[in-house]
Amino acid sequence: MQLERLISLEVISANTYAEAQKGFIAAEQSLLECERHLSNITALDSPTCHIQSAGKNLWLISSKSKPSLETLIFLDDKTHIATRLNWRQKFE
C-alpha cells in the first residue's frame, strides 16, 4: 500500500514537472517574440507580453502567461538590435 502511494506521488510529481516546463517554454517564447519586434512594436498582432520603458534604451518585457518571466532588454537605436541583459521569474 505504501509502495502504491509512493508511485502515485512520483507520477504526480513527474506530471507537475512536465506541465511547469511547458509553461516556462511558452513564457520564454512569448518573450522572444516581443524581443524580436521591440523596434517595431506595432508589428505584433496580439502581444503576449507587457512592454514598458525603463529609460535610456532599456525595456522591461514580461510575459502575460503563468509562470511570468521578466527580462531587461537594451535596444540599440542605430542598429535596432535587442540585447538581453538579464531575466528573472516574476512573482506576484
N, C-alpha and C positions, 0 to 999 in steps of 0.2 A: 504494500500500500504506500509506504514512504517512497519507494522507488518510482511508482507511478506519479506521485505528486512532484517529485524532483524532475522527472522527464517532462511533465506538463509545464513546469516553470521554465525549463530550458527552452521548450518550444515557444512559449510566450516571449521569453527574452530575445530569442532569435528573430521572431516576427517584429517585435518592437524595434530592434536594432535596424532591420531592413527598412521599415517604414520611416524611421528617423533619417536614415541615409538618403532615401528618396526625397524627403523634404529638403535636406541640405543641398542636394544636387539641383533641385528645382529652384531654390532660392539663389544659388550661385549662377544658374543660367539666366535668371531674370536680371541679376546684377550685371552680368557680361553684356546682355542685350542693351541695357541702359548705358553702360560704359561705352559701347561701340557707337551709339548715337548721341553721345553727350554734346558734341559740337553742333548737332542739328537735332535738337530735342523734338521738333515738330514732325520728324520722320517716324516717330513711334506712333502707331495707330492707337493702341491702348497700353499705356505704360504700366508695367507690373512692379514699379518701384517708385519711391518718393525721391525727388531730386531737390536739393537745396544748396544754395551758395554758402561757402564758408569764407569767402573773401580771397583776394589775391590769387585768382585762377584755381582755387581749391573748391571741390564739390563733395558734398556728403550724399551718398546714394544708399538707400536702404530698401530692402525688398518688402513687399506688402504681405507676402505669404509667411506662414509659420513653418519652421523657425525663421525668425527675422535676422538677416545678416546686414551689416552696415560696412561701407567701405569709404575711404577718403581717397579722392582722385585729384591729381594735378593735371589740368588741361592746358597744354602749350598753345598760346594764341596764334603763333605763326604757323606751326605745322599741324595743329588740331589733333595732336597725338595725346591720348589719355594714358597717364601712368598711375597705376595703383600704388598708393603709399602704404596703406595698411587696411586691415579688415578685422571685424570682430562680430561675435554673436550679440545681437541687441536683445536685452532682456527688458520686459515691461513690468 
